[in-house]
């Protein structure tokens, strides 16, 4: 297991691992113990990082093959340090050790996919006979702000996409889970030239400085809707480009032909993965009345039997919440549901042990206006709601300001696809919910975000489109009256 002596405690600025005058502590969510004291970077460190990034960017943008080679080298290094990175992720997030391994492997996979991806250039028809080429060029200096729920894979795919197309980047991990990202920074320093990637740990002051810094051209943010709105406002004076992957209130609909014995286990995993702290996780479950009791019974049985514990305890499937504030929010929402007539079918309480543990919770008897249904809980508490009419279920599923993702569960995938195409969401799945693939774009509609992460769309989100027009061979000049 990773211990304090192996955990990185320095920022990456201009190819060097450095400290800062101020520090902050990182707490293990499974124990409540301080596991690291890190540099609390602020405007001074940010200025140095942006200056280094601007200095490195023109040379970096000029050699595509060098970019590909460096990213493949980084992917190799991540794979070589997979066990160490996985343990750090598990310790700082509280996720089960298996999830830490999945994240470390995912980080390498994302970096390698980006390194191998082709950035398209294509010719456009021109009525004058000239040759016009459309090409994707770097924006300049990008900034990435990464949340605490899946810190390593998000940091890896944001920085890889940004630098693959010729940008340089300043990346800020969450102050709750910065450790694996700083270890990634040490690997970056081995693989990429100085200044191309800069990683600064810090708190809200640093985040505000990043979003308004005149030397930053684009912001890629993953996090809450309210913070995304604040970033848009801060970016407006300099018209920074923004990519915002924000929260949602993802609905799943179980149709009347679904088999409860088949769907219950994957539904539970899709709602409670990483203790429900996944933007894509099922947040609201609508079940046809004919299947409702059976689905609730099976979900409650799974929730009551699943092993909850610290990352390296035997057979753990659900860990603590990553922050005390998030644990408190889930508790507040469940208590509000209880006060408004919700029936707690499993869980509904903290665990009597150190750390930010809350029992996996199934709640019935709520309406769409109750807070646990109407708000994104981002934790291990699932409201299960009944419907009689499919049209009503679709209307209710779509009845939020958000549109991140959704799913349909059925024994007839063709019917599921038909229903799924009527749901509002950047991603819609049939008989599964959630998934991360570096080649598949992900992002939200409505207030769940702007732009896409991953896939070619995510990669091109770090570029500007430029057209270059060359006159026909018989004409070397063209005048405009």
Secondary structure by P-SEA (a helix, b strand, c coil): cccccccccbbbccccccccccbbbbbccccccccbbbbbccaaaaaaaaaaaaaacaaaaacaaaaaaaaaaaaaaaaaaaaaaaaaaaaaacccaaaaaaaaaaaaaaaaaaaacccccbbbbbcccbbbbbbbbbccbbbbbbcccccaaaaaaaaaaaaaacccbbbbcccccaaaaaaaaaaaaaccccccbbbbbbcaaaaaaaaacccccbbbbbccaaaaaaaaaaacccccbbbbbcccbbbbbbcccccccccaaaaaaaaccccccccccccbbbbcccaaaaaaaaaaaaaacccccccccccccccccccaaaaaaaaaaaaaaaaacccccccccccccccccccbbbbcccccccccccccccccbbbbbbbccaaaaaaaaaccccccccccccccaaaaaaaaaacccccccccccbbbbcccccccccccccccccccccccccbbbbbbbbccccccccccc
